Amino acid sequence: MTELSPQAQEVFWEFNRAASGKPDDWHYLPAIAAALEAVADQVVPEEELPVHARGTRHWHRVIQRAETRSELLAIAAELRGDTTTKEDNND
């Protein structure tokens, strides 16, 4: 197993503490990744960037949501051991 980023490691540890009380149940990683992908889909669904709104407050909010979604999916991909994210596979 490769070393996880601090963000992915924290998600992993918290899940394991709640699920089993053990800090290193590696077999849970795909389930945790799937849960994070579901969170991203529910909380920050993929959106089209509105070109006509560039530079407006709405544009900046869409960009922030896209960045948040990207960060969640990057942690999920890392936990899964993928170098691609769910969004990369949809292209």
SULDAPE-V762939 format. One line per field, one symbol per residue. ss: DSSP state (H for helix, E for strand, L for the rest). psi: psi as a letter, one per 20 degrees, with the letter a starting at -180 (. if undefined). burial: + if it has 16 or more other ideal C-beta (glycine too) atoms within 10 Angstrom, else -. A space follows every 10 residues. Layout:
ss: ???
psi: ???
burial: ???
This chain:
ss: LLLLLHHHHH HHHHHHHHHL LLLLLHHHHH HHHHHHHHHH HHHLLLLLLL HHHLLLHHHH HHHHHHHHHH HHHHHHHHHH LLLLLHHHHH L
psi: prpqrhghgg ggggghhhgi ipilnhiigh ggghghhhgg hhgmqpqqoo hijpirgggh ggggghgggg gghggggghi jqiqrghhii .
burial: ---+---+-- ++--++---- -------++- -++--++--+ ---+------ ---------- -+------+- -+++++++++ ----+++--- -
